Amino acid sequence: MRPRRSLTAIAGLVAATALALAGCSSTDGGGEATPSADASGATDEFPITIEHAFGETTLEAAPERVATWGWGSTEAALAVGVYPVAVAEQVWTVGEGNLLPWVEAAYTEADAELPVVLSDPEAGASVPYEEFVEVAPDVIIAPYSGLTQEQYDLLSEIAPVVAYPEAAWTTPWDETISITAQALGRSAAGEDVLAGVDEFTGGIAAEHPEFEGKTVAAIVDSPSEGLIYVYTSLDPRAAFLEALGFETAPAVDELDTSDGGFFYTLSYEELDKLQSDVIVAYTYTEEEAAALPTRAELQAIPAFAAGKVAQVVGTVNVSSVSPPTALSYSWPDGVAKLAEDLAPIVAE
C-alpha cells in the first residue's frame, strides 16, 4: 500500500503536474491531455452544485477531463456520451490493468482513446492519488464508492469530487446514473438512459408475471468462513431484482446487522432464519456453482431445501448484475440469463 500523503503533499503534486502538463502538447505522454468530453454536449446550465455525504461540490463548467472511481460511474458517463480519461481498475472481475468488457466495447465502438486504468488492488481501501494527479482530471465522479472522509479530502485537492449521497456502497444503481449525468451537465441524456433500463426491466417483468410479489434473498456462500453474505435491501442488487417484480424477503431486513450497510453475514447456525421464496446465489467459478446445490450446510435455508435457487456464475457475469450499470444491465449472461433461470424455479 502507498503511504498516505498529507493535503500539502498532494497540493504540491497537483502544482508540479500542472506545470508539467502546461509544457506538453495534446499528443505528448501518449495522448494523456486528450479531453474525455466535448463540453458542447452538455445541456444543463453551469455552475452545478451537487450535495453528497461530505458536503457539496460545485462544478463551474462542463467537465472535459473526467475521472471515475468506484463502480458504475464509468458506464454512466459512457452511456451519456462522455469517455473518461481515467477509470478505476476492477481487479476481481477482469484482473489488474484490464477494462470490463462492456466498458472496453464502448470505447472501441466509438473509436475513442482507451482510458488510464487507475490502480485499485484493495477495492477502494486505498486510493492512487499520484495516478489521479498524473491524469489531471477536472472532476472525479464517485457516487457508488467507498470513499472515506480523508480520501475525499485528499482527492478534492486534485479536482472537484462528486461522492455518494448518503453511505458508502449503497447508492441505488439509478441514482448512480442520475448523479453522474448531472455532474457532466447531461441530465436529459441520463433520463434517456434510465428510460432504456426501465424499458428493459419492464419488459422482463411483463414477460414473467410470476415474479410479482415473490420474495427473494441474494447471497454469496463462504464455506471457508462458515457463513454466507446476504445483500441488504439497501443494496442496488436488491433494487434491481425488485424492478423485475420481486420483493426483498422480510427476513433479509429482520436479520440485518449491517447498520445501514449493503451486506451482512449470517453464520451457518442461523441459516434456517433466512426465509424467502427464492434465493439468488452469486458463484465465481463453474466448480463452485456445481457444488452449491449439494452443500449440506445450505440445506438449512428453506428455499435451498426446496430447490428454489438460481445462480449467476463467473466473475464477469456476477459483476454485470452486482449491481447492474448503465451498460452491463443488458449483458446477455447477466440479468436476462438470471430471469430465464428464475422463471421455472418460481413457476414450480
Secondary structure, DSSP 8 states (H G I E B T S, - for coil): ------HHHHHHHHHHHHHHHHTS-TTGGGTTT--SS-GGG--S-S-EEEEETTEEEEESS--SSEEE-SSSHHHHHHHTT---SEEE--HHHH-TT---HHHHHHHHHTT----EEE--TTTTSS--HHHHHHH--SEEE-SSS---HHHHHHHHTTS-EE--SSSTT---HHHHHHHHHHHTT-HHHHHHHHHHHHHHHHHHHHH-GGGTT-EEEEEEEETTTTEEEEE-TTSHHHHHHHHTT-EE-HHHHHT--SSS-SEEEEEGGGGGG---SEEEEEESSHHHHHHGGG-GGGGGSHHHHTT-EEEEESHHHHHHTSS--TTGGG-TTTHHHHHHHHHHHHH-
